[in-house]
Amino acid sequence: MAIDDRTTAETAERPAETTPTGTGSTWSALRPLFLRVHFYAGLLIAPLLLIAATSGLLYALSFQAEKVLYRHELQVPAGDRILPLSEQVDAARKAHPDGTVTAVWPSSEDGATTRVLMSSPAVEEGKSLAVFVDPYTAEVRGDLPSYGSSGALPLRTWLSEFHANLQLGEAGRNYSEMAASWMWVVALGGLALWIGRRRTAKRALILPERGPKSRRRTLSWHGSVGLWAVTGLVLLSATGLTWSRYAGENIDAVQSQLGGATPTVSATLDGAAAGGDTGHEGHGSGHHTAPAPQGPDVGIDRAVEAARDAGVTGKIAVTLPAEGRGYVVKETDTQFPVHLDSVAVDPADGTVIDELRFADYPVLAKLTRFGIDAHMGVLFGLPNQLVLAALMVALILLVVWGYRMWWLRRPTKERKLSVGRPMPRGAWRKVPVTLLLPLAAATALVGWFVPMLGISLLVFLMVDVTLGLVARARIRRAA
């Protein structure tokens, strides 16, 4: 994200850079327009990006922090024999008789507790009460509120909500959608400006320059780090928009039209299709709270055994049956290669009534799942979280460097409170009509599809036009 607004004075500082890496009449016409849009976008949207990057960095680090902070609930000494799940669930019910068990996450590795999820008046709506049970002794180790399909505990839940809406609820989601809507524009615009610069050595494209502190060196760090980070930033922007309020609805509609909606296993006992949710933070908790079924029930252990016979193994989550629905047993291993198959089991006799293999997902549904999991930091575990943290640090630095360049471009050293000037108005007039019209049409289409981008861009243009008219009026009066 560059606030790269070079002037004649800056160009004069760099007489050695004479070999163009990206020239031509088209780029010469577009570059002033890119500079002006990039300057204002960086200047006005950068605070939102800075908040999103800082909160995103804390969120990426919270996975490992949870393991330390909640180690008593999450870890137990490994034993010789794991008790049946039914005994572990009974222990959780006895500890919380006012709760209703909705799902169970069996211990997935030696020394890990089983997580019994309950709907309970002790937690707010949209969250579950997670009761942690020692799988070897059925001892209840504690309970904590849990959120989302990744099982975010209080620390990560708070940071996730702060990152998404600044803890302001639905109204606060506008901030994150605005940041996600503009981040890809700023990132790709900065990439074009950086590649299109004149430079004598190709090394300067990908590696920052050395030397004394100056605006030129800051710009070098800004551009080269932005080049390395641009792919990740664009992907984060795209995946962030998938669960935004306005653009997310358009993305879901297009995905459905293209046949890429995420399928769900049918758990209804009459064979009708069952609905479901995507299960990532902000889109539900991944289980239901319907009334418990009446009639025979083979039990959770038999249901899990039937699922394992059907090939659903490894790390799993079990949703308990509700009225008219059976057990749902699904794999939750997001490590590569992912294991996300699921089956539905009839509670009356333990037969598998439906199967859904991840291999059968539409390509778009797979890509959406991978993108969302990567954005949440659960796709590859620790490596994924470290990459997210590195991207957030890079984005923070890009914003800081951008504002520093703006500050260093102030007209005189004596005017301490002055700042750098933007590119002159009228940059769009330099773009040929044959290029300007398609560009305007594409901008309008993208602005409609990503409403927060379109509305804010329209506001920017209105303000810019108003300021231009005011400036012209002053010049006329002075003349």
C-alpha positions as CSV (number, residue, x, y, z in Angstrom):
1,M,0.0,0.0,0.0
2,A,1.9,3.0,-1.2
3,I,1.1,6.6,-0.8
4,D,3.5,7.2,-3.7
5,D,2.8,10.7,-5.0
6,R,6.1,11.7,-6.6
7,T,6.7,15.3,-7.7
8,T,9.2,16.9,-10.0
9,A,11.4,17.6,-7.0
10,E,11.6,13.9,-6.1
11,T,12.3,12.9,-9.7
12,A,15.1,15.3,-9.8
13,E,16.7,13.6,-6.8
14,R,17.1,10.4,-8.9
15,P,19.0,11.3,-12.1
16,A,20.6,7.9,-12.3
17,E,17.4,6.0,-12.8
18,T,16.8,6.4,-16.5
19,T,16.0,2.9,-17.8
20,P,12.2,2.4,-17.7
21,T,10.8,-0.9,-16.6
22,G,7.3,-0.1,-17.6
23,T,6.6,2.6,-20.2
24,G,4.3,3.2,-23.1
25,S,1.5,5.6,-24.0
26,T,-1.1,3.6,-22.1
27,W,0.8,3.6,-18.9
28,S,1.9,7.2,-19.2
29,A,-1.8,8.1,-19.5
30,L,-2.9,5.9,-16.6
31,R,-0.1,6.6,-14.2
32,P,-1.3,10.0,-13.0
33,L,-4.8,8.6,-12.4
34,F,-3.4,5.7,-10.5
35,L,-1.3,8.0,-8.4
36,R,-4.2,10.2,-7.5
37,V,-6.5,7.4,-6.6
38,H,-3.8,5.5,-4.7
39,F,-2.8,8.6,-2.8
40,Y,-6.3,9.4,-1.5
41,A,-7.2,5.7,-0.9
42,G,-4.0,5.3,1.1
43,L,-4.5,8.5,3.0
44,L,-8.1,8.0,3.9
45,I,-8.4,4.2,4.1
46,A,-5.1,3.5,5.7
47,P,-6.4,4.1,9.3
48,L,-8.9,1.3,8.8
49,L,-6.2,-1.0,7.3
50,L,-4.0,-0.2,10.3
51,I,-6.7,-1.2,12.7
52,A,-7.5,-4.4,10.7
53,A,-3.8,-5.3,10.5
54,T,-3.1,-4.8,14.2
55,S,-6.2,-6.7,15.3
56,G,-5.5,-9.4,12.7
57,L,-1.9,-9.8,14.0
58,L,-3.2,-10.3,17.5
59,Y,-5.8,-12.8,16.3
60,A,-3.1,-14.8,14.4
61,L,-1.0,-15.0,17.6
62,S,-4.1,-15.9,19.8
63,F,-4.1,-19.6,18.6
64,Q,-0.8,-20.3,20.4
65,A,-1.7,-18.0,23.3
66,E,-4.9,-20.0,23.9
67,K,-2.9,-23.2,24.3
68,V,-0.9,-21.5,27.1
69,L,-3.8,-19.6,28.7
70,Y,-6.2,-22.5,28.8
71,R,-3.8,-25.4,29.1
72,H,-5.6,-26.7,32.2
73,E,-8.8,-27.1,30.2
74,L,-7.2,-28.3,27.0
75,Q,-4.5,-30.7,28.2
76,V,-4.5,-33.7,30.6
77,P,-1.9,-36.4,31.4
78,A,-2.2,-39.2,28.8
79,G,-3.7,-42.4,30.1
80,D,-3.8,-46.0,29.0
81,R,-7.5,-46.3,28.0
82,I,-10.0,-43.8,26.6
83,L,-13.5,-44.0,28.1
84,P,-16.6,-44.3,25.9
85,L,-17.9,-41.0,24.7
86,S,-21.2,-41.6,26.4
87,E,-19.5,-41.6,29.8
88,Q,-17.7,-38.4,29.0
89,V,-20.9,-36.7,27.9
90,D,-22.7,-37.9,31.0
91,A,-20.0,-36.3,33.2
92,A,-20.5,-33.0,31.3
93,R,-24.3,-33.2,31.8
94,K,-23.9,-33.9,35.5
95,A,-21.6,-30.9,35.9
96,H,-24.1,-28.6,33.9
97,P,-27.6,-30.1,34.3
98,D,-29.1,-26.9,33.0
99,G,-27.4,-27.2,29.6
100,T,-28.4,-29.2,26.5
101,V,-25.6,-31.1,24.7
102,T,-25.5,-30.2,21.0
103,A,-22.2,-31.5,19.8
104,V,-19.1,-33.4,21.0
105,W,-15.5,-33.0,19.8
106,P,-13.7,-36.2,20.9
107,S,-10.1,-36.0,22.0
108,S,-8.1,-36.1,18.8
109,E,-4.6,-36.7,20.3
110,D,-2.9,-38.1,23.3
111,G,-3.3,-35.8,26.3
112,A,-6.1,-33.7,24.7
113,T,-9.5,-33.2,26.4
114,T,-12.8,-34.0,24.9
115,R,-14.9,-30.9,24.3
116,V,-18.7,-31.3,25.0
117,L,-20.6,-28.3,23.5
118,M,-23.8,-27.2,25.2
119,S,-26.5,-24.6,24.7
120,S,-26.8,-23.0,28.0
121,P,-28.2,-19.8,29.7
122,A,-24.7,-19.3,31.0
123,V,-23.4,-18.1,27.6
124,E,-24.8,-15.4,25.2
125,E,-26.7,-16.3,22.1
126,G,-24.6,-17.5,19.2
127,K,-22.0,-19.1,21.5
128,S,-21.8,-22.5,23.2
129,L,-20.6,-23.6,26.6
130,A,-17.6,-25.9,26.0
131,V,-17.2,-28.4,28.8
132,F,-13.7,-30.0,28.8
133,V,-13.6,-33.6,30.0
134,D,-10.6,-35.8,30.7
135,P,-11.1,-38.7,28.2
136,Y,-9.3,-41.1,30.5
137,T,-11.1,-40.4,33.8
138,A,-14.2,-38.5,32.8
139,E,-13.1,-35.7,35.1
140,V,-14.5,-32.3,34.1
141,R,-11.5,-30.0,33.8
142,G,-13.5,-26.8,33.4
143,D,-15.8,-24.9,31.0
144,L,-15.5,-21.9,28.7
145,P,-17.6,-20.1,26.2
146,S,-16.8,-21.3,22.7
147,Y,-17.6,-19.7,19.3
148,G,-17.5,-20.9,15.7
149,S,-16.5,-24.1,14.0
150,S,-12.9,-23.6,15.0
151,G,-13.9,-23.6,18.7
152,A,-12.5,-20.1,19.5
153,L,-12.3,-19.7,23.3
154,P,-12.8,-16.3,25.0
155,L,-9.4,-14.7,24.1
156,R,-9.6,-15.6,20.4
157,T,-13.3,-14.9,20.3
158,W,-12.8,-11.3,21.6
159,L,-10.0,-10.6,19.2
160,S,-12.0,-12.2,16.3
161,E,-15.0,-9.9,17.0
162,F,-12.7,-6.9,17.5
163,H,-11.1,-7.6,14.1
164,A,-14.5,-8.0,12.5
165,N,-16.5,-5.2,14.0
166,L,-14.5,-3.4,16.7
167,Q,-16.9,-4.9,19.3
168,L,-19.6,-2.7,18.0
169,G,-21.9,-5.4,16.6
170,E,-23.5,-5.2,13.2
171,A,-22.8,-1.5,12.8
172,G,-19.1,-2.1,13.3
173,R,-18.9,-4.5,10.4
174,N,-18.9,-1.6,8.0
175,Y,-15.3,-0.8,9.1
176,S,-14.0,-4.2,8.2
177,E,-15.9,-4.4,5.0
178,M,-14.6,-1.0,4.0
179,A,-11.0,-2.1,4.7
180,A,-11.5,-5.4,2.8
181,S,-13.2,-3.5,-0.1
182,W,-10.2,-1.2,-0.6
183,M,-7.3,-3.3,0.4
184,W,-7.1,-5.2,-3.0
185,V,-7.5,-1.8,-4.9
186,V,-4.7,-0.2,-2.9
187,A,-2.5,-3.2,-3.1
188,L,-2.8,-3.8,-6.9
189,G,-2.6,-0.1,-7.5
190,G,0.6,0.1,-5.5
191,L,2.0,-2.9,-7.4
192,A,1.3,-1.2,-10.8
193,L,3.0,2.0,-9.6
194,W,6.0,0.1,-8.2
195,I,6.5,-2.0,-11.3
196,G,6.0,1.0,-13.6
197,R,8.8,3.0,-12.0
198,R,12.0,3.8,-13.8
199,R,15.1,2.0,-12.3
200,T,18.6,1.1,-13.5
201,A,18.8,-2.3,-11.7
202,K,16.2,-5.0,-11.6
203,R,17.3,-5.9,-8.1
204,A,15.7,-2.6,-6.9
205,L,12.3,-4.0,-7.9
206,I,12.4,-6.8,-5.3
207,L,14.9,-5.7,-2.7
208,P,15.0,-2.5,-0.7
209,E,17.8,0.0,-1.2
210,R,20.5,0.7,1.4
211,G,21.9,4.0,2.3
212,P,21.1,7.0,4.5
213,K,17.6,7.6,5.7
214,S,15.6,9.5,3.1
215,R,12.2,9.4,1.3
216,R,13.8,7.5,-1.5
217,R,14.9,4.7,0.9
218,T,11.5,4.6,2.6
219,L,9.8,4.3,-0.8
220,S,12.2,1.5,-1.7
221,W,11.3,-0.5,1.4
222,H,7.6,0.3,0.9
223,G,7.6,-0.8,-2.7
224,S,9.7,-4.0,-2.3
225,V,7.9,-5.2,0.8
226,G,4.6,-4.4,-0.8
227,L,5.6,-6.5,-3.9
228,W,6.3,-9.5,-1.7
229,A,3.1,-9.1,0.3
230,V,0.7,-8.1,-2.5
231,T,-0.6,-11.7,-3.3
232,G,-1.4,-12.4,0.4
233,L,-3.1,-9.0,0.9
234,V,-5.3,-9.5,-2.2
235,L,-6.3,-13.0,-1.0
236,L,-7.1,-11.7,2.5
237,S,-9.2,-9.0,0.9
238,A,-11.1,-11.4,-1.3
239,T,-11.7,-13.9,1.5
240,G,-12.6,-11.2,4.0
241,L,-15.3,-10.0,1.6
242,T,-16.9,-13.5,1.5
243,W,-18.5,-13.0,4.9
244,S,-19.0,-9.2,4.7
245,R,-22.5,-7.8,5.0
246,Y,-23.1,-6.3,1.5
247,A,-20.4,-7.7,-0.9
248,G,-20.8,-11.1,0.8
249,E,-24.4,-11.4,-0.3
250,N,-23.4,-10.7,-3.9
251,I,-20.5,-13.2,-3.7
252,D,-22.9,-15.9,-2.3
253,A,-25.4,-15.2,-5.1
254,V,-22.8,-15.5,-7.8
255,Q,-21.3,-18.6,-6.3
256,S,-24.8,-20.2,-6.1
257,Q,-25.5,-19.2,-9.8
258,L,-22.2,-20.9,-10.8
259,G,-23.1,-24.1,-8.9
260,G,-20.4,-23.5,-6.3
261,A,-22.5,-23.4,-3.1
262,T,-21.1,-25.5,-0.2
263,P,-23.1,-28.7,0.1
264,T,-24.2,-30.2,3.4
265,V,-24.9,-33.8,4.4
266,S,-28.6,-34.5,4.8
267,A,-29.3,-35.6,8.4
268,T,-33.1,-35.5,8.2
269,L,-34.7,-38.9,8.9
270,D,-37.3,-38.6,6.2
271,G,-34.6,-38.1,3.5
272,A,-35.3,-34.5,2.8
273,A,-32.4,-32.1,2.2
274,A,-31.0,-30.5,5.3
275,G,-29.8,-26.9,5.6
276,G,-26.5,-26.0,7.1
277,D,-24.1,-23.1,7.7
278,T,-20.6,-22.5,6.6
279,G,-19.4,-22.8,10.1
280,H,-16.6,-20.2,10.1
281,E,-16.5,-17.4,12.7
282,G,-19.2,-14.9,12.0
283,H,-21.4,-17.4,10.2
284,G,-22.7,-19.6,13.0
285,S,-21.4,-22.0,15.6
286,G,-21.6,-25.1,13.5
287,H,-24.3,-26.9,15.4
288,H,-28.0,-26.6,16.2
289,T,-30.0,-26.4,19.4
290,A,-33.2,-28.1,18.3
291,P,-35.1,-30.3,20.9
292,A,-33.7,-33.7,21.5
293,P,-35.3,-36.6,19.5
294,Q,-37.9,-39.0,21.0
295,G,-37.5,-42.7,20.5
296,P,-34.7,-45.2,20.4
297,D,-31.1,-44.0,20.2
298,V,-28.1,-46.3,19.6
299,G,-25.9,-43.7,21.4
300,I,-23.0,-41.6,20.4
301,D,-20.4,-44.4,20.5
302,R,-22.3,-46.5,18.1
303,A,-22.8,-43.5,15.8
304,V,-19.1,-42.7,15.8
305,E,-18.3,-46.4,15.1
306,A,-20.7,-46.4,12.1
307,A,-19.1,-43.2,10.8
308,R,-15.6,-44.7,11.1
309,D,-16.7,-47.8,9.2
310,A,-17.8,-45.4,6.5
311,G,-14.4,-43.8,6.3
312,V,-14.9,-40.7,8.6
313,T,-11.8,-41.0,10.8
314,G,-9.2,-38.9,12.5
315,K,-10.2,-35.6,14.1
316,I,-14.0,-35.4,14.1
317,A,-16.9,-33.4,15.5
318,V,-20.3,-35.1,16.3
319,T,-23.5,-33.2,16.2
320,L,-26.2,-34.9,18.4
321,P,-29.6,-35.8,16.9
322,A,-32.5,-33.5,17.2
323,E,-36.2,-33.9,16.4
324,G,-36.4,-35.5,12.9
325,R,-32.6,-35.5,12.5
326,G,-29.9,-38.0,13.0
327,Y,-26.3,-37.8,14.2
328,V,-23.9,-35.9,12.0
329,V,-20.2,-37.0,12.2
330,K,-17.8,-34.9,10.2
331,E,-14.0,-34.7,9.9
332,T,-12.5,-31.4,11.0
333,D,-8.8,-31.9,10.1
334,T,-7.8,-28.9,8.0
335,Q,-4.1,-29.8,7.9
336,F,-2.9,-30.6,4.4
337,P,-4.2,-32.8,2.9
338,V,-7.6,-31.8,4.4
339,H,-10.0,-34.4,5.7
340,L,-13.5,-33.0,5.7
341,D,-15.8,-35.9,4.8
342,S,-19.1,-36.2,6.8
343,V,-21.9,-38.7,7.3
344,A,-25.3,-38.8,8.9
345,V,-26.3,-41.7,11.1
346,D,-29.8,-42.9,12.0
347,P,-30.1,-42.8,15.8
348,A,-32.6,-45.7,15.7
349,D,-30.3,-48.4,14.3
350,G,-26.9,-46.8,13.6
351,T,-27.1,-47.0,9.8
352,V,-25.5,-44.4,7.6
353,I,-28.3,-42.5,5.9
354,D,-26.2,-40.0,3.9
355,E,-22.5,-39.4,3.0
356,L,-20.7,-36.3,1.7
357,R,-17.1,-36.5,0.6
358,F,-15.0,-33.4,0.3
359,A,-13.7,-34.7,-3.0
360,D,-17.3,-34.3,-4.4
361,Y,-17.5,-30.6,-3.4
362,P,-17.8,-28.2,-6.4
363,V,-14.4,-26.5,-7.2
364,L,-15.7,-23.1,-6.1
365,A,-16.9,-24.6,-2.8
366,K,-13.5,-26.1,-2.2
367,L,-11.7,-22.8,-3.0
368,T,-14.1,-20.9,-0.7
369,R,-13.4,-23.4,2.1
370,F,-9.6,-23.2,1.6
371,G,-9.8,-19.4,1.4
372,I,-11.9,-18.9,4.6
373,D,-9.8,-21.4,6.5
374,A,-6.6,-19.7,5.4
375,H,-8.0,-16.3,6.4
376,M,-8.9,-17.7,9.8
377,G,-5.5,-19.3,10.3
378,V,-6.7,-22.9,10.6
379,L,-5.8,-24.3,7.1
380,F,-2.3,-25.4,7.9
381,G,-2.1,-24.7,11.6
382,L,1.0,-22.9,12.9
383,P,2.5,-22.2,9.4
384,N,-0.7,-20.6,8.4
385,Q,-0.8,-18.4,11.5
386,L,2.8,-17.4,11.0
387,V,2.1,-16.3,7.4
388,L,-0.9,-14.3,8.6
389,A,1.2,-12.6,11.3
390,A,3.9,-11.8,8.8
391,L,1.4,-10.3,6.4
392,M,-0.1,-8.2,9.1
393,V,3.3,-6.9,10.2
394,A,4.0,-6.1,6.5
395,L,0.7,-4.2,6.2
396,I,1.4,-2.2,9.3
397,L,4.8,-1.2,8.0
398,L,3.4,-0.3,4.6
399,V,0.9,2.0,6.2
400,V,3.5,3.6,8.4
401,W,6.0,4.0,5.5
402,G,3.2,5.5,3.4
403,Y,2.4,8.2,5.9
404,R,6.1,8.8,6.5
405,M,6.6,9.5,2.8
406,W,3.6,11.9,2.8
407,W,5.2,13.7,5.8
408,L,8.6,13.9,4.1
409,R,7.1,15.5,1.1
410,R,5.8,18.6,3.0
411,P,6.8,21.8,1.1
412,T,9.3,23.3,3.5
413,K,11.1,22.2,6.7
414,E,9.9,25.4,8.4
415,R,6.2,24.6,8.1
416,K,6.1,21.8,10.7
417,L,2.4,21.1,10.3
418,S,2.4,21.0,6.5
419,V,2.0,17.8,4.5
420,G,2.7,16.5,1.0
421,R,0.5,17.6,-1.9
422,P,-1.5,15.1,-3.9
423,M,-1.2,14.7,-7.7
424,P,-2.9,17.6,-9.5
425,R,-6.5,17.3,-10.4
426,G,-7.6,16.3,-13.9
427,A,-5.5,13.2,-14.2
428,W,-8.5,11.4,-15.9
429,R,-8.3,13.9,-18.8
430,K,-5.0,12.4,-19.9
431,V,-6.6,8.9,-20.4
432,P,-7.7,8.3,-24.0
433,V,-11.5,8.0,-24.4
434,T,-11.1,4.4,-25.8
435,L,-9.5,3.5,-22.5
436,L,-11.4,5.8,-20.1
437,L,-14.9,4.5,-21.0
438,P,-14.1,0.8,-20.4
439,L,-12.3,1.7,-17.2
440,A,-15.3,3.8,-16.0
441,A,-17.7,0.9,-16.8
442,A,-15.5,-1.6,-15.0
443,T,-15.2,0.7,-12.0
444,A,-19.0,1.1,-11.9
445,L,-19.5,-2.6,-12.1
446,V,-17.0,-3.3,-9.3
447,G,-18.5,-0.5,-7.3
448,W,-22.0,-2.0,-7.6
449,F,-20.7,-5.5,-6.7
450,V,-18.6,-4.2,-3.8
451,P,-21.0,-1.5,-2.4
452,M,-18.7,-0.1,0.3
453,L,-16.1,0.5,-2.3
454,G,-18.5,2.1,-4.8
455,I,-20.2,4.3,-2.2
456,S,-16.9,5.5,-0.7
457,L,-15.3,6.1,-4.1
458,L,-18.4,8.2,-5.1
459,V,-18.0,10.2,-1.9
460,F,-14.3,10.8,-2.6
461,L,-15.1,12.0,-6.1
462,M,-17.8,14.4,-4.9
463,V,-15.5,15.8,-2.2
464,D,-12.7,16.2,-4.7
465,V,-15.0,18.0,-7.2
466,T,-16.2,20.3,-4.5
467,L,-12.7,21.2,-3.4
468,G,-11.8,21.8,-7.0
469,L,-14.7,24.2,-7.5
470,V,-13.8,26.0,-4.3
471,A,-10.2,26.3,-5.4
472,R,-11.2,27.7,-8.8
473,A,-13.5,30.2,-7.2
474,R,-10.7,31.5,-5.0
475,I,-8.3,31.8,-8.0
476,R,-11.0,33.8,-9.9
477,R,-11.6,36.1,-6.9
478,A,-7.8,36.7,-6.5
479,A,-7.5,37.5,-10.2
